[in-house]
Amino acid sequence: MRNFTIFNIYVAFSLLYLLILLLGYETLDLFLKPVLIPILGFGVYLYRKFPTKNALLLALLFSWIGDVILLFADIAEIYFILGLISFLISHVVFCVVFNNQIKTKARKNSIAFGIGSFIIALYLIGMLSVLLPFLGDLKIPVTVYASVISIMVLFAFNGFFVWKNPGNKYIFIGAIAFVLSDSILAMNKFYAPIERNSFLIMLTYLVAQYLIVVGILKLNPKKTE
């Protein structure tokens, strides 16, 4: 019960934060943004022990580090790079978390998985094709990052077929939301300004983190559930 009370607090704080962004008070980022992921992490920490609990907390930790570092991205390019590295590590750990979830189905639909994998690869190639001419010295790190987050989505998509319901749906939708968040950020930074970009980036990001965390917990229910 206490876990979901904490998650409700996360949702409430997220809505407040998004409202503030929507109203244009982006300068409050420094005070509110660093609070959000720790609330989610605290909910995971209080949950019962399960095999990937520590890895999930590690992924959230690096996400939080990335959040904090990116607050200073306008000061110097190095902060953007360090934030990128933090989220890169976070996505790698998410891949480990996804890979170690209990599988409940012996076989998956190979045709559907193949089509979905092709779409993910096509999206990656399309995004990089648009962005590469504008990346300058960041071509390699952005390409590596985009490839890793695409692999993370692929792991989530694979899990969609082999994990139990509804955790599989939560995680897959969360992974897609993560890609949308990073895509909006990248397009706004390197290609063309997007109106209300901070709101859109954080909306998809906060939804992504929530759905992935809740999805993992639903795949690891308490014994009484």
VOPAGU-2260 file (C-alpha; in pm, 1 decimal, decimal comma):
REM VOPAGU-2260
SITE   aa  ch    i         X         Y         Z
SITE  MET   A    0       0,0       0,0       0,0
SITE  ARG   A    1     273,0     245,2     101,1
SITE  ASN   A    2     449,5     191,0    -231,2
SITE  PHE   A    3     148,8     302,6    -430,1
SITE  THR   A    4      96,2     597,6    -196,6
SITE  ILE   A    5     448,0     707,0    -290,4
SITE  PHE   A    6     372,6     653,4    -658,0
SITE  ASN   A    7      63,3     870,3    -617,9
SITE  ILE   A    8     287,6    1138,7    -468,7
SITE  TYR   A    9     512,3    1103,6    -774,9
SITE  VAL   A   10     212,8    1150,2   -1004,3
SITE  ALA   A   11      94,5    1453,9    -805,8
SITE  PHE   A   12     439,0    1616,5    -809,8
SITE  SER   A   13     475,0    1537,5   -1179,6
SITE  LEU   A   14     142,1    1703,3   -1260,8
SITE  LEU   A   15     239,7    2009,0   -1057,2
SITE  TYR   A   16     576,9    2024,9   -1231,2
SITE  LEU   A   17     420,4    1989,1   -1577,1
SITE  LEU   A   18     167,6    2260,8   -1498,7
SITE  ILE   A   19     452,1    2492,6   -1397,7
SITE  LEU   A   20     632,2    2417,5   -1724,3
SITE  LEU   A   21     313,4    2474,4   -1922,2
SITE  LEU   A   22     273,1    2814,2   -1756,7
SITE  GLY   A   23     626,3    2904,7   -1860,5
SITE  TYR   A   24     804,6    2899,9   -1523,9
SITE  GLU   A   25    1095,6    2688,9   -1651,9
SITE  THR   A   26    1339,1    2857,5   -1411,8
SITE  LEU   A   27    1189,4    2644,8   -1132,0
SITE  ASP   A   28    1348,5    2337,9   -1295,8
SITE  LEU   A   29    1645,1    2363,3   -1061,8
SITE  PHE   A   30    1424,0    2311,0    -756,8
SITE  LEU   A   31    1155,5    2068,7    -877,3
SITE  LYS   A   32    1310,5    1841,0   -1140,0
SITE  PRO   A   33    1571,3    1678,8    -906,9
SITE  VAL   A   34    1293,4    1569,5    -668,6
SITE  LEU   A   35    1086,4    1360,4    -909,2
SITE  ILE   A   36    1291,0    1047,3    -985,0
SITE  PRO   A   37    1401,3    1003,2    -620,6
SITE  ILE   A   38    1032,7     977,6    -523,7
SITE  LEU   A   39     988,9     698,7    -778,0
SITE  GLY   A   40    1308,2     531,9    -657,7
SITE  PHE   A   41    1190,2     545,5    -297,2
SITE  GLY   A   42     875,2     359,1    -398,3
SITE  VAL   A   43    1090,0      86,1    -554,7
SITE  TYR   A   44    1316,7      76,9    -249,2
SITE  LEU   A   45    1021,7      11,3     -17,3
SITE  TYR   A   46     890,3    -267,0    -239,7
SITE  ARG   A   47     968,5    -626,1    -148,0
SITE  LYS   A   48    1295,0    -780,8    -264,1
SITE  PHE   A   49    1296,3    -918,9    -618,3
SITE  PRO   A   50    1581,5   -1027,7    -851,0
SITE  THR   A   51    1618,1    -704,2   -1052,8
SITE  LYS   A   52    1537,5    -456,0    -774,4
SITE  ASN   A   53    1893,3    -325,7    -730,7
SITE  ALA   A   54    1943,2    -296,7   -1107,0
SITE  LEU   A   55    1618,5    -100,6   -1140,0
SITE  LEU   A   56    1730,1     135,2    -861,9
SITE  LEU   A   57    2064,8     176,0   -1041,9
SITE  ALA   A   58    1888,1     267,7   -1366,4
SITE  LEU   A   59    1682,0     527,8   -1180,9
SITE  LEU   A   60    1995,1     662,3   -1010,9
SITE  PHE   A   61    2169,3     727,7   -1341,3
SITE  SER   A   62    1850,3     879,2   -1481,3
SITE  TRP   A   63    1844,1    1116,3   -1184,6
SITE  ILE   A   64    2211,9    1203,6   -1233,8
SITE  GLY   A   65    2133,8    1276,7   -1599,0
SITE  ASP   A   66    1839,6    1495,3   -1496,9
SITE  VAL   A   67    2056,9    1702,8   -1265,8
SITE  ILE   A   68    2345,1    1740,0   -1510,8
SITE  LEU   A   69    2117,8    1845,0   -1796,2
SITE  LEU   A   70    1990,9    2132,8   -1584,8
SITE  PHE   A   71    2323,7    2298,7   -1669,8
SITE  ALA   A   72    2332,3    2201,1   -2039,2
SITE  ASP   A   73    2286,8    2564,6   -2147,7
SITE  ILE   A   74    2606,1    2666,1   -1966,7
SITE  ALA   A   75    2846,9    2442,5   -2158,4
SITE  GLU   A   76    2833,9    2152,0   -2406,5
SITE  ILE   A   77    3018,1    1924,3   -2163,4
SITE  TYR   A   78    2709,4    1911,4   -1939,9
SITE  PHE   A   79    2499,0    1784,6   -2230,1
SITE  ILE   A   80    2759,4    1515,3   -2305,3
SITE  LEU   A   81    2780,3    1407,2   -1940,1
SITE  GLY   A   82    2400,8    1395,6   -1919,5
SITE  LEU   A   83    2396,6    1185,5   -2235,7
SITE  ILE   A   84    2645,5     942,6   -2079,0
SITE  SER   A   85    2437,5     914,3   -1761,9
SITE  PHE   A   86    2122,6     829,8   -1956,0
SITE  LEU   A   87    2322,1     593,3   -2178,5
SITE  ILE   A   88    2423,8     397,6   -1868,3
SITE  SER   A   89    2065,1     409,4   -1744,8
SITE  HIS   A   90    1937,1     256,1   -2069,1
SITE  VAL   A   91    2202,2     -16,0   -2061,1
SITE  VAL   A   92    2092,3    -106,3   -1707,8
SITE  PHE   A   93    1726,5    -102,9   -1817,9
SITE  CYS   A   94    1824,6    -356,1   -2086,5
SITE  VAL   A   95    1972,8    -576,4   -1813,1
SITE  VAL   A   96    1654,8    -536,6   -1605,8
SITE  PHE   A   97    1433,2    -628,0   -1900,7
SITE  ASN   A   98    1649,6    -924,2   -1998,0
SITE  ASN   A   99    1624,8   -1073,8   -1649,3
SITE  GLN   A  100    1247,0   -1063,3   -1605,8
SITE  ILE   A  101    1063,7   -1393,1   -1568,8
SITE  LYS   A  102     923,3   -1516,3   -1898,6
SITE  THR   A  103     575,1   -1666,5   -1882,7
SITE  LYS   A  104     529,0   -1762,1   -2248,3
SITE  ALA   A  105     737,2   -2023,8   -2425,2
SITE  ARG   A  106     705,4   -1877,1   -2774,7
SITE  LYS   A  107     642,3   -1538,6   -2931,5
SITE  ASN   A  108     490,3   -1434,0   -3261,1
SITE  SER   A  109     800,6   -1428,1   -3482,2
SITE  ILE   A  110     631,6   -1237,6   -3765,5
SITE  ALA   A  111     498,4    -962,0   -3536,7
SITE  PHE   A  112     835,5    -938,6   -3360,8
SITE  GLY   A  113    1015,5    -914,4   -3695,2
SITE  ILE   A  114     785,2    -637,2   -3820,6
SITE  GLY   A  115     817,0    -445,9   -3493,2
SITE  SER   A  116    1196,7    -479,6   -3494,9
SITE  PHE   A  117    1204,7    -347,8   -3851,2
SITE  ILE   A  118     996,1     -45,2   -3751,0
SITE  ILE   A  119    1228,3      27,8   -3456,5
SITE  ALA   A  120    1534,1       4,2   -3684,1
SITE  LEU   A  121    1362,5     222,7   -3945,9
SITE  TYR   A  122    1286,2     487,0   -3683,5
SITE  LEU   A  123    1648,4     486,4   -3566,4
SITE  ILE   A  124    1780,0     523,2   -3920,7
SITE  GLY   A  125    1527,2     795,7   -4000,3
SITE  MET   A  126    1609,0    1001,5   -3691,2
SITE  LEU   A  127    1983,4     974,8   -3748,6
SITE  SER   A  128    1942,5    1064,4   -4115,6
SITE  VAL   A  129    1767,6    1385,4   -4015,1
SITE  LEU   A  130    2001,0    1475,8   -3728,6
SITE  LEU   A  131    2348,8    1374,1   -3847,7
SITE  PRO   A  132    2408,0    1679,8   -4070,7
SITE  PHE   A  133    2351,3    1904,9   -3767,4
SITE  LEU   A  134    2540,9    1714,1   -3497,2
SITE  GLY   A  135    2895,2    1836,3   -3564,3
SITE  ASP   A  136    3135,4    1683,4   -3310,3
SITE  LEU   A  137    2849,9    1500,3   -3140,8
SITE  LYS   A  138    2785,5    1258,5   -3429,8
SITE  ILE   A  139    2941,1     957,6   -3258,2
SITE  PRO   A  140    2799,2    1002,5   -2903,9
SITE  VAL   A  141    2448,6    1079,6   -3031,7
SITE  THR   A  142    2459,1     782,6   -3271,4
SITE  VAL   A  143    2572,3     550,8   -2991,2
SITE  TYR   A  144    2304,1     685,1   -2758,7
SITE  ALA   A  145    2028,8     653,7   -3020,2
SITE  SER   A  146    2137,4     296,1   -3093,1
SITE  VAL   A  147    2136,0     199,3   -2724,6
SITE  ILE   A  148    1790,2     342,4   -2654,7
SITE  SER   A  149    1662,0     163,2   -2966,3
SITE  ILE   A  150    1803,6    -161,0   -2826,5
SITE  MET   A  151    1628,7     -84,3   -2497,2
SITE  VAL   A  152    1298,0     -50,5   -2683,7
SITE  LEU   A  153    1373,2    -377,7   -2863,9
SITE  PHE   A  154    1420,3    -553,9   -2529,2
SITE  ALA   A  155    1089,6    -407,3   -2409,5
SITE  PHE   A  156     920,6    -512,7   -2733,4
SITE  ASN   A  157    1052,6    -866,1   -2693,3
SITE  GLY   A  158     921,6    -865,9   -2337,7
SITE  PHE   A  159     580,9    -760,0   -2464,0
SITE  PHE   A  160     546,8   -1110,4   -2610,8
SITE  VAL   A  161     696,2   -1315,3   -2325,7
SITE  TRP   A  162     602,8   -1130,9   -2002,8
SITE  LYS   A  163     270,4   -1150,8   -1825,5
SITE  ASN   A  164      -4,8    -895,3   -1863,0
SITE  PRO   A  165     -33,2    -600,7   -1784,7
SITE  GLY   A  166     332,4    -548,1   -1691,1
SITE  ASN   A  167     441,8    -618,7   -2047,5
SITE  LYS   A  168     221,9    -339,2   -2183,2
SITE  TYR   A  169     331,9     -87,9   -1919,1
SITE  ILE   A  170     700,3    -144,3   -1993,5
SITE  PHE   A  171     666,9    -139,2   -2371,6
SITE  ILE   A  172     458,8     179,7   -2373,6
SITE  GLY   A  173     702,8     332,1   -2124,5
SITE  ALA   A  174     998,0     249,4   -2348,9
SITE  ILE   A  175     822,9     410,5   -2647,5
SITE  ALA   A  176     752,7     721,4   -2437,0
SITE  PHE   A  177    1123,2     735,7   -2347,9
SITE  VAL   A  178    1215,2     735,5   -2717,2
SITE  LEU   A  179     960,3    1008,7   -2786,7
SITE  SER   A  180    1104,3    1221,5   -2505,8
SITE  ASP   A  181    1460,7    1186,8   -2633,4
SITE  SER   A  182    1350,6    1241,8   -2992,1
SITE  ILE   A  183    1177,3    1569,5   -2904,6
SITE  LEU   A  184    1485,7    1678,6   -2709,4
SITE  ALA   A  185    1718,2    1594,5   -2998,9
SITE  MET   A  186    1499,8    1755,6   -3266,0
SITE  ASN   A  187    1463,6    2071,5   -3059,1
SITE  LYS   A  188    1834,5    2095,8   -2979,2
SITE  PHE   A  189    1984,6    2005,1   -3316,4
SITE  TYR   A  190    1721,5    2046,2   -3588,5
SITE  ALA   A  191    1453,2    2308,1   -3519,7
SITE  PRO   A  192    1291,4    2466,9   -3212,8
SITE  ILE   A  193     974,6    2294,7   -3093,9
SITE  GLU   A  194     707,7    2496,2   -2917,7
SITE  ARG   A  195     655,0    2391,8   -2554,5
SITE  ASN   A  196     951,3    2156,0   -2590,3
SITE  SER   A  197    1030,7    2144,3   -2216,0
SITE  PHE   A  198     672,4    2046,2   -2136,5
SITE  LEU   A  199     659,7    1777,9   -2407,5
SITE  ILE   A  200    1000,3    1634,5   -2316,6
SITE  MET   A  201     918,5    1608,5   -1947,6
SITE  LEU   A  202     562,7    1483,0   -2004,1
SITE  THR   A  203     683,5    1185,8   -2208,2
SITE  TYR   A  204     986,7    1132,4   -1981,1
SITE  LEU   A  205     790,5    1124,4   -1655,9
SITE  VAL   A  206     527,1     896,3   -1808,4
SITE  ALA   A  207     804,8     668,0   -1937,3
SITE  GLN   A  208     975,7     631,9   -1601,1
SITE  TYR   A  209     646,0     571,6   -1421,6
SITE  LEU   A  210     522,0     306,9   -1666,0
SITE  ILE   A  211     853,1     119,3   -1674,1
SITE  VAL   A  212     883,0     111,4   -1294,2
SITE  VAL   A  213     520,5      10,7   -1234,5
SITE  GLY   A  214     546,9    -245,3   -1514,7
SITE  ILE   A  215     852,6    -407,0   -1354,5
SITE  LEU   A  216     677,8    -420,5   -1017,0
SITE  LYS   A  217     372,9    -581,4   -1177,1
SITE  LEU   A  218     602,8    -850,2   -1317,3
SITE  ASN   A  219     730,3    -905,4    -963,0
SITE  PRO   A  220     411,5    -899,9    -752,5
SITE  LYS   A  221     402,6    -934,9    -377,1
SITE  LYS   A  222     322,2   -1284,1    -255,4
SITE  THR   A  223     -14,0   -1169,5    -122,9
SITE  GLU   A  224    -119,6   -1023,7    -458,9
